[in-house]
Amino acid sequence: MSINNRVALITGANKGIGLEIARQLGQNGLTVLVGARDAGRGEEATQTLQSEGVDARFVAIDVNDQSSIEAAAKTIESDFGRLDVLVNNAGVALESTGASEASLEVVRRTFDTNFFGVVAVTQALLPLIRKSESGRIVNVSSGLGSLTQLSDPSNQYYAVNPFGYNASKSALNAFTVSLAKELRDTNIKVNSADPGYTATDLNGNSGPQTIPEGAQSSVTLALLPDDGPTGGFFEAKGPVAW
Ligand SMILES: NC(=O)c1ccc[n+]([C@@H]2O[C@H](COP(=O)([O-])OP(=O)(O)OC[C@H]3O[C@@H](n4cnc5c(N)ncnc54)[C@H](OP(=O)(O)O)[C@@H]3O)[C@@H](O)[C@H]2O)c1
């Protein structure tokens, strides 16, 4: 590997949008670390990407398990000494219940992965991202995290009201804003991506977009040039209202 090769970690990269983000970053010449909580699924996805010519390596990481996160950070430190791109993609959608009846237990589990997991992974890896010449952090959010869209009765997703999922993505957006502000005088850019409604296992393969379309916003943000934005929320075609 050339010392100039950029190194990207994608969490939840064994399938769906995460696997496709890894594929497209690999096609752009990055070394991709295929983050997955299950070794079998992670190795299989890694081999698929390798067979397509991507420089892919499996990294075990369960975003709900602090010791797994720390072990992944140690491995990346000893193998590369830095991390250029972190795509916080791993996510779950566990319910369809509105706020009046949502199970607290399910809401907490949703936040564990979609919010606290991202915070924990990012905090553990930030020392390595600080060593990059141009760090990029992409938090894979959702249009369902946009309070502006969800409070607009004319929005097409107004009625989509799974409380825990939507709130976890709004909280994730708050993390993006807070971290980007802290890092504004560094080489690190932090943004939220809205993939758009994409057919994956997360939604019973019901979305109108293809998985390559769903990966586009995250890939663009992962490859931002040095004069690109930070602290924003973007879908493939441009900014999204918070
Ligand atoms: N699909 C959409 O329409 C859509 C729209 C907006 C936003 N998003 C967001 O896009 C991201 C990817 O979703 P997707 O649609 O590609 O869903 P998916 O096909 O269900 O993939 C989710 C991925 O996250 C992983 N994951 C879940 N919990 C994890 C944990 N604790 N540690 C590590 N990995 C974990 C899963 O691993 P396992 O295989 O081990 O379960 C899987 O690889 C999510 O953040 C989702 O909220 C999706």
The ligand as an SDF file (V2000), in Angstrom:
LIG
                    3D

 48 52  0  0  0  0  0  0  0  0999 V2000
  -32.4560    2.2720    3.7660 N   0  0  0  0  0  0  0  0  0  0  0  0
  -32.9600    3.5060    3.8970 C   0  0  0  0  0  0  0  0  0  0  0  0
  -34.0000    3.8780    3.2910 O   0  0  0  0  0  0  0  0  0  0  0  0
  -32.2660    4.4920    4.7870 C   0  0  0  0  0  0  0  0  0  0  0  0
  -32.7240    5.8240    4.7460 C   0  0  0  0  0  0  0  0  0  0  0  0
  -32.1170    6.7640    5.5490 C   0  0  0  0  0  0  0  0  0  0  0  0
  -31.0770    6.3700    6.3690 C   0  0  0  0  0  0  0  0  0  0  0  0
  -30.6430    5.0810    6.3930 N   0  0  0  0  0  0  0  0  0  0  0  0
  -29.5060    4.7360    7.2540 C   0  0  0  0  0  0  0  0  0  0  0  0
  -28.5090    4.1150    6.4790 O   0  0  0  0  0  0  0  0  0  0  0  0
  -27.6980    3.2780    7.3180 C   0  0  0  0  0  0  0  0  0  0  0  0
  -27.5390    1.9070    6.6650 C   0  0  0  0  0  0  0  0  0  0  0  0
  -28.8180    1.3040    6.6210 O   0  0  0  0  0  0  0  0  0  0  0  0
  -29.2570    0.2120    5.5450 P   0  0  0  0  0  0  0  0  0  0  0  0
  -30.5230    0.6950    4.9610 O   0  0  0  0  0  0  0  0  0  0  0  0
  -28.1110   -0.1560    4.6820 O   0  0  0  0  0  0  0  0  0  0  0  0
  -29.6560   -0.9750    6.5490 O   0  0  0  0  0  0  0  0  0  0  0  0
  -29.2180   -2.5200    6.6550 P   0  0  0  0  0  0  0  0  0  0  0  0
  -29.1360   -3.1290    5.2970 O   0  0  0  0  0  0  0  0  0  0  0  0
  -30.1170   -3.1000    7.6740 O   0  0  0  0  0  0  0  0  0  0  0  0
  -27.7230   -2.4370    7.2220 O   0  0  0  0  0  0  0  0  0  0  0  0
  -27.4790   -2.0020    8.5350 C   0  0  0  0  0  0  0  0  0  0  0  0
  -26.0440   -2.3490    8.8730 C   0  0  0  0  0  0  0  0  0  0  0  0
  -25.7750   -1.8880   10.2120 O   0  0  0  0  0  0  0  0  0  0  0  0
  -25.1790   -2.9650   10.9030 C   0  0  0  0  0  0  0  0  0  0  0  0
  -25.3440   -2.8560   12.3580 N   0  0  0  0  0  0  0  0  0  0  0  0
  -26.4910   -2.7820   13.0750 C   0  0  0  0  0  0  0  0  0  0  0  0
  -26.2000   -2.7430   14.3790 N   0  0  0  0  0  0  0  0  0  0  0  0
  -24.8470   -2.7780   14.4990 C   0  0  0  0  0  0  0  0  0  0  0  0
  -23.9310   -2.7680   15.5770 C   0  0  0  0  0  0  0  0  0  0  0  0
  -24.3500   -2.7230   16.8560 N   0  0  0  0  0  0  0  0  0  0  0  0
  -22.6050   -2.7930   15.3220 N   0  0  0  0  0  0  0  0  0  0  0  0
  -22.1650   -2.8460   14.0640 C   0  0  0  0  0  0  0  0  0  0  0  0
  -22.9720   -2.8940   12.9790 N   0  0  0  0  0  0  0  0  0  0  0  0
  -24.2900   -2.8580   13.2030 C   0  0  0  0  0  0  0  0  0  0  0  0
  -25.8280   -4.2090   10.3340 C   0  0  0  0  0  0  0  0  0  0  0  0
  -25.0750   -5.3670   10.6740 O   0  0  0  0  0  0  0  0  0  0  0  0
  -25.7500   -6.8500   10.7750 P   0  0  0  0  0  0  0  0  0  0  0  0
  -25.8270   -7.3750    9.3660 O   0  0  0  0  0  0  0  0  0  0  0  0
  -24.7920   -7.5710   11.6500 O   0  0  0  0  0  0  0  0  0  0  0  0
  -27.1040   -6.6670   11.3900 O   0  0  0  0  0  0  0  0  0  0  0  0
  -25.7710   -3.8480    8.8660 C   0  0  0  0  0  0  0  0  0  0  0  0
  -24.4800   -4.0890    8.3500 O   0  0  0  0  0  0  0  0  0  0  0  0
  -28.4080    3.2580    8.6830 C   0  0  0  0  0  0  0  0  0  0  0  0
  -27.7770    4.1520    9.5610 O   0  0  0  0  0  0  0  0  0  0  0  0
  -29.8210    3.7330    8.3450 C   0  0  0  0  0  0  0  0  0  0  0  0
  -30.4520    4.3310    9.4540 O   0  0  0  0  0  0  0  0  0  0  0  0
  -31.2150    4.1320    5.6070 C   0  0  0  0  0  0  0  0  0  0  0  0
  1  2  1  0
  2  3  2  0
  2  4  1  0
  4  5  1  0
  4 48  2  0
  5  6  2  0
  6  7  1  0
  7  8  2  0
  8  9  1  0
  8 48  1  0
  9 10  1  0
  9 46  1  0
 10 11  1  0
 11 12  1  0
 11 44  1  0
 12 13  1  0
 13 14  1  0
 14 15  2  0
 14 16  1  0
 14 17  1  0
 17 18  1  0
 18 19  2  0
 18 20  1  0
 18 21  1  0
 21 22  1  0
 22 23  1  0
 23 24  1  0
 23 42  1  0
 24 25  1  0
 25 26  1  0
 25 36  1  0
 26 27  1  0
 26 35  1  0
 27 28  2  0
 28 29  1  0
 29 30  1  0
 29 35  2  0
 30 31  1  0
 30 32  2  0
 32 33  1  0
 33 34  2  0
 34 35  1  0
 36 37  1  0
 36 42  1  0
 37 38  1  0
 38 39  2  0
 38 40  1  0
 38 41  1  0
 42 43  1  0
 44 45  1  0
 44 46  1  0
 46 47  1  0
M  CHG  2   8   1  16  -1
M  END
$$$$
